[in-house]
């Protein structure tokens, strides 16, 4: 099932990948780079980097990238801990077991 979800998401991402060009000397960033930079900057409470990463792609693309990063992180932690993704997500958010 995860394989089908991943394949569908990959196709969708290839179709909507957002790249912004800021001029001839600056490289473009895709939504995954923006999401990784944004989330890591948020974790380090670095407002300058947050603002920079947020400007690389549209707000919708950034939201999608952050969501995808969260899903992948929860799945990776669940596999590492040999727990369900639901249990890991609830634990990370400090919620009681369901």
C-alpha positions in Angstrom: 0.0 0.0 0.0 2.8 2.5 0.9 4.4 1.7 -2.4 1.3 2.9 -4.3 1.0 6.0 -2.1 4.6 6.8 -2.7 4.3 6.2 -6.5 1.2 8.5 -6.7 2.9 11.2 -4.6 6.0 11.0 -6.8 3.9 11.5 -9.9 2.1 14.4 -8.3 5.3 16.0 -7.1 6.9 15.7 -10.5 3.8 17.5 -12.0 3.8 20.3 -9.4 7.4 20.8 -8.5 7.8 24.4 -8.0 11.1 26.2 -8.8 11.8 29.8 -8.4 14.5 31.7 -10.3 15.9 34.7 -8.6 18.3 35.7 -11.3 21.2 34.3 -13.4 23.6 33.9 -10.5 21.3 32.1 -8.1 20.2 28.5 -8.3 16.6 27.3 -8.1 15.2 25.4 -5.2 12.6 22.6 -5.4 9.9 22.2 -2.8 11.8 19.4 -0.9 14.8 21.7 -0.4 12.6 24.5 0.7 10.7 22.2 3.2 14.0 20.8 4.6 15.5 24.2 5.0 12.3 25.6 6.5 11.7 22.8 9.0 15.4 22.8 10.1 15.3 26.6 10.5 12.1 26.3 12.6 13.7 23.7 14.8 16.7 26.0 15.3 14.4 29.1 15.7 16.4 30.9 13.0 13.9 33.5 11.6 16.2 34.7 8.8 16.5 31.2 7.4 12.8 30.6 7.8 12.0 33.7 5.8 14.6 32.7 3.1 13.3 29.2 2.7 9.7 30.4 2.7 10.5 32.6 -0.3 12.0 29.8 -2.4 8.6 28.3 -3.4 4.9 29.1 -3.2 3.2 28.8 0.2 1.1 25.8 -1.2 4.3 24.0 -2.4 6.0 24.6 0.9 3.0 23.3 2.8 3.0 20.2 0.7 6.8 19.7 1.2 6.5 20.1 5.0 3.7 17.6 5.1 5.7 15.1 3.0 8.7 15.6 5.2 6.6 15.0 8.3 5.1 11.8 6.8 8.6 10.5 5.9 10.0 11.4 9.3 7.2 9.6 11.2 7.5 6.5 9.0 11.3 6.4 9.5 10.9 6.7 13.3 8.2 4.1 13.4 10.4 1.6 11.5 13.3 2.5 13.8 11.2 2.0 17.0 9.2 -0.9 15.6 6.0 1.0 16.4 3.1 2.1 14.3 3.2 5.6 12.7 0.1 6.6 14.7 1.9 5.7 18.0 5.0 7.6 17.0 3.1 10.7 15.8 1.0 10.8 19.0 4.2 10.4 21.1 6.0 13.2 19.3 3.1 15.5 19.9 2.8 14.5 23.5 -0.6 13.0 23.1 -1.9 10.1 25.1 -2.1 6.7 23.5 -5.3 6.2 21.5 
